[in-house]
Amino acid sequence: MSSTLTAAAAGFGTGLSLIVAIGAQNAFVLRQGVRREAVLAVVGICALSDALLIALGVGGVGAVVVAWPGALTAVAWIGGAFLLGYGALAARRVLRPATAGLRTEGEAATSRRRAVLTCLAMTWLNPHVYLDTVFLLGSIAADQGPLRWTFAIGAVFASLCWFSALGFGARLLGRWLARPTAWRVLDGLVAATMIVLGLSLILGG
């Protein structure tokens, strides 16, 4: 029992260390949480995607990912271009903030679809996801031997806890973000994060 708990705890700690770092995905989840738009869908996509990627890594797919450097380069270029585009839109919101107002049901549905598609793109068009979550975490899990899937469960739970806290906990910033200036600061941080990461993916690819 103690070895099982140790493996699960190791998976939780390793998984948390890989996803807590500031990145495009975390910045997007934070913004959606603050806006209270499609939070459940975004958190669910991030957590389920991580669970699938972790399972692939523990199952031994990491070696296949590393064996296809050309595919990772293509993903880096596509993901980098996407992040630069999203960063440009965030920068535009800083320079030309939209006026607040009630949205129609159709506009809300469109916003939810856009949030879901953006979240999927930020998750699956990032080559670091494959290298870190699939290859690195899968390699560490392999050292756990027969307890590697227990290690994986711990990592999956860490992902679920982190994205839930980030998405649903972000509403605590609502009072501070009641001012338009604060939204411009947040969008400025998002824009800077996306543009820097987008450039690093393209230059690194």
C-alpha positions as a printed Julia matrix, in Angstrom:
205×3 Matrix{Float64}:
   0.0    0.0     0.0
   2.8    2.42    0.88
   4.56   1.83   -2.45
   1.28   2.45   -4.29
   0.74   5.75   -2.49
   4.35   6.72   -3.1
   3.99   6.09   -6.85
   0.73   8.06   -6.98
   2.29  10.94   -5.03
   5.31  10.92   -7.34
   3.0   11.09  -10.34
   1.04  13.95   -8.78
   4.18  15.95   -8.05
   5.73  15.3   -11.45
   2.54  16.11  -13.3
   2.03  19.32  -11.33
   5.61  20.46  -11.98
   5.1   20.08  -15.73
   1.82  22.0   -16.03
   2.14  24.8   -13.47
   4.73  26.73  -15.51
   3.37  29.83  -17.26
   2.31  28.96  -20.77
  -0.25  29.64  -23.48
  -2.69  27.04  -22.18
  -2.6   28.3   -18.6
  -2.96  31.92  -19.71
  -6.0   31.02  -21.79
  -7.65  29.02  -18.99
  -7.05  31.92  -16.61
  -8.64  34.42  -18.98
 -11.68  32.21  -19.56
 -12.03  31.72  -15.82
 -11.94  35.43  -15.17
 -14.5   36.05  -17.91
 -16.58  33.07  -16.7
 -17.01  31.88  -20.27
 -17.09  28.16  -21.15
 -15.0   27.44  -18.05
 -16.27  23.89  -17.57
 -15.66  23.03  -21.22
 -12.17  24.53  -21.23
 -11.15  22.85  -17.97
 -12.58  19.55  -19.21
 -10.69  19.74  -22.51
  -7.39  20.5   -20.77
  -7.78  17.76  -18.15
  -9.01  15.09  -20.6
  -6.31  15.96  -23.13
  -3.66  15.64  -20.44
  -5.12  12.31  -19.34
  -4.94  11.0   -22.91
  -1.4   12.29  -23.46
  -0.23  10.84  -20.15
  -1.77   7.47  -21.04
   0.0    7.55  -24.41
   3.31   8.34  -22.73
   2.97   5.62  -20.1
   1.89   3.22  -22.84
   5.2    3.75  -24.64
   4.22   6.13  -27.44
   6.89   8.63  -26.41
   9.56   6.84  -28.42
   7.42   7.19  -31.54
   7.01  10.94  -30.96
  10.76  11.47  -30.68
  11.35   9.33  -33.78
   9.38  11.83  -35.92
  11.23  15.14  -35.56
   9.73  16.39  -38.82
   6.22  16.07  -37.44
   7.18  18.01  -34.32
   8.7   20.74  -36.47
   5.47  21.06  -38.45
   3.45  21.25  -35.25
   5.84  23.92  -33.94
   5.32  26.11  -37.01
   1.55  25.7   -37.02
   1.26  26.19  -33.27
   3.61  29.18  -33.35
   1.57  30.87  -36.07
  -1.63  30.23  -34.12
  -0.2   31.71  -30.93
   1.07  34.77  -32.78
  -2.41  35.3   -34.22
  -4.07  34.94  -30.82
  -1.47  37.25  -29.3
  -2.2   39.85  -31.96
  -5.92  39.71  -31.14
  -5.16  40.15  -27.43
  -2.91  43.11  -28.23
  -5.71  44.6   -30.31
  -8.04  44.36  -27.28
  -5.46  46.32  -25.29
  -5.34  49.11  -27.87
  -9.05  49.03  -28.72
 -11.01  47.64  -25.76
 -14.53  46.56  -26.6
 -17.42  48.26  -24.89
 -19.2   46.17  -22.3
 -22.72  45.0   -22.94
 -25.16  42.1   -22.83
 -24.62  39.37  -25.39
 -27.36  37.6   -27.27
 -27.8   33.83  -26.99
 -26.29  33.4   -30.45
 -23.25  35.46  -29.52
 -22.78  33.42  -26.34
 -22.93  30.16  -28.31
 -20.38  31.49  -30.78
 -18.12  32.53  -27.93
 -18.32  29.03  -26.43
 -17.45  27.38  -29.75
 -14.54  29.76  -30.23
 -13.28  29.03  -26.73
 -13.47  25.26  -27.27
 -11.66  25.4   -30.63
  -9.0   27.75  -29.26
  -8.41  25.5   -26.25
  -8.06  22.43  -28.49
  -5.57  24.26  -30.71
  -3.47  25.5   -27.79
  -3.38  22.02  -26.32
  -2.66  19.91  -29.39
  -0.59  22.33  -31.51
   2.14  22.71  -28.9
   5.09  20.36  -29.52
   6.26  20.81  -25.92
   3.11  18.95  -24.86
   4.31  15.86  -26.68
   7.88  16.12  -25.47
   7.03  16.9   -21.84
   3.8   15.04  -21.18
   4.21  12.08  -23.54
   7.96  11.5   -23.67
   9.34  12.94  -20.41
   6.53  11.91  -18.11
   6.26   8.55  -19.87
   9.97   7.94  -19.33
   9.71   8.78  -15.63
   6.67   6.51  -15.3
   8.61   3.64  -16.86
  10.98   3.72  -13.87
   8.02   2.85  -11.64
   7.79  -0.62  -13.21
   4.47  -2.33  -12.45
   3.29   0.82  -10.65
   3.64   3.03  -13.73
  -0.13   3.28  -14.19
  -0.54   4.26  -10.55
   2.04   6.97  -11.25
  -0.06   7.99  -14.28
  -3.23   8.25  -12.18
  -1.42  10.61   -9.83
  -0.3   12.78  -12.78
  -3.83  12.85  -14.23
  -5.24  13.89  -10.85
  -2.66  16.69  -10.64
  -3.77  17.99  -14.03
  -7.44  17.9   -13.03
  -6.74  19.73   -9.76
  -4.61  22.4   -11.41
  -6.93  23.27  -14.28
  -9.99  23.22  -12.01
  -8.3   25.57   -9.55
  -7.08  27.86  -12.33
 -10.36  27.99  -14.22
 -12.88  28.14  -11.39
 -10.61  29.98   -8.94
  -9.97  32.81  -11.39
 -13.36  34.33  -10.59
 -11.85  35.5    -7.3
 -10.11  38.15   -9.39
 -13.47  39.5   -10.56
 -13.53  42.47   -8.16
 -10.06  43.58   -9.23
 -10.97  43.16  -12.9
 -14.15  45.21  -12.61
 -12.16  48.14  -13.96
 -11.53  48.34  -17.75
  -7.88  49.23  -17.11
  -7.35  45.93  -15.3
  -8.71  44.02  -18.3
  -6.25  45.83  -20.54
  -3.41  44.77  -18.23
  -4.59  41.14  -18.31
  -4.93  41.18  -22.08
  -1.49  42.76  -22.32
   0.01  39.9   -20.29
  -1.84  37.34  -22.41
  -0.64  39.01  -25.61
   2.97  39.09  -24.43
   2.82  35.42  -23.35
   1.31  34.24  -26.63
   3.67  36.24  -28.85
   6.8   35.19  -26.97
   5.79  31.54  -26.98
   4.75  31.71  -30.63
   8.1   33.16  -31.64
   9.99  30.61  -29.57
   8.11  27.76  -31.26
   8.79  29.09  -34.77
  12.43  29.96  -34.12
  13.0   26.74  -32.25
  11.32  24.66  -34.95
